[in-house]
C-alpha cells in the first residue's frame, strides 16, 4: 500500500466510545430553618435578602 499505514499496524488500538472524564461531585447545601409556620415570614425575607446558603428549607414538623 502506498502513502498510508497498514491496518495491522494499528490492531492494538482500542475501538469504541471514549469514556467521559470523571466530574467532581457537587456539594448540595441545605439551609434548614426550624420554627414551623411561625418562622415563615422571616425565612422568606432571608431568601430575598440573599442570606441563605444553597436551598432554603423551612422545617415545619419532624419527619
URNORBEL-V74391 format. One record per residue. N is the residue number from 1. RES is the residue in one letter. PHI is phi in radians with two decimals (999 if undefined). Layout:
BEGIN
n={N	N}
res={RES	RES}
phi={PHI	PHI}
END
This chain:
BEGIN
n={1	2	3	4	5	6	7	8	9	10	11	12	13	14	15	16	17	18	19	20	21	22	23	24	25	26	27	28	29	30	31	32	33	34	35	36	37	38	39	40	41	42	43	44	45	46	47	48	49	50	51	52	53	54	55	56	57	58	59	60	61	62	63}
res={X	X	X	X	X	X	X	X	X	X	X	X	X	X	X	X	X	X	X	X	X	X	X	X	X	X	X	X	X	X	X	X	X	X	X	X	X	X	X	X	X	X	X	X	X	X	X	X	X	X	X	X	X	X	X	X	X	X	X	X	X	X	X}
phi={999	-1.93	1.41	-2.70	-1.47	-1.45	-1.09	-1.21	-1.24	-2.01	-1.21	-1.49	-1.38	-1.23	-1.96	2.56	-1.20	-1.43	-1.17	-1.21	-1.19	-1.24	-1.58	-1.18	-1.19	-1.50	-1.45	-1.73	-1.88	-2.03	-1.82	-1.61	-1.95	-1.35	2.28	1.23	-1.14	-1.13	-1.57	-1.05	-1.02	-1.20	-1.16	-1.11	-1.17	-1.05	-1.11	-1.27	-1.43	1.38	-1.56	-1.61	-2.03	1.41	-1.38	-1.66	-2.12	-1.71	-1.45	-1.65	-2.61	-1.29	-1.60}
END
